Amino acid sequence: MRLRSAFTTVLGAALLLTATPGSAYAATGQFRFSYVTVEGDEASGFLNNPPSGHCINLHGVGQENPQPGHSPKNRTDAWATVFTGTDCQGDSFRLRPRTGGASERLKLRSVIFD
């Protein structure tokens, strides 16, 4: 009887482990960018350990702000693709992991990490 109970417990635990989804993959590190606020002040934005595979509209440079962000720095361990429009639309540019960066000439409003 004890063997059957132990077997049932182990089987139940194994099924629970296989049914539980794993944690979502996230890029480790920080993604930084600069922007001018609607009020005209220079500001910096950042994403810490952003999720991979999901388009992220960057704070402060959405459709409510006529000026896009600029000067991105990818200090994560994943490739970052930045887009000129929100919702990962428009022209794009890829930034390599850890050392990828661009000048003020590169404009962006959204990003996705590979």
VENCORNOR-V668306 format. One line per field, one symbol per residue. ss: DSSP state (H for helix, E for strand, - for the rest). phi: phi as a letter, one per 40 degrees, with the letter a starting at -180 (. if undefined). psi: psi as a letter, one per 20 degrees, with the letter a starting at -180 (. if undefined). A space follows every 10 residues. Layout:
# VENCORNOR-V668306
ss = ???
phi = ???
psi = ???
This chain:
# VENCORNOR-V668306
ss = -HHHHHHHHH HHHHHHHHH- -----E--EE EEEEEE---- -EEEEEEE-- E----EE--- --------EE EEEEEE---E EEE--HHH-- -EEEE----E E-----EE-E EEE-
phi = .ccccccccc cccccccccc cccccbcchb bbababcdcg ccabbabcfc ccgbcbcccg bcccbcbcca fcbcbccbcb bcbcbcffbg cbacbccgbc aacccccaba abbc
psi = ghgggggggg gggghghhip qrqqpqppap pqrqrprhij qprqqqpplq qqjppopppi kahioiprrr lqookrjqqp oqqhrrklqa qrpppqqgjp rraihoqqir qqp.
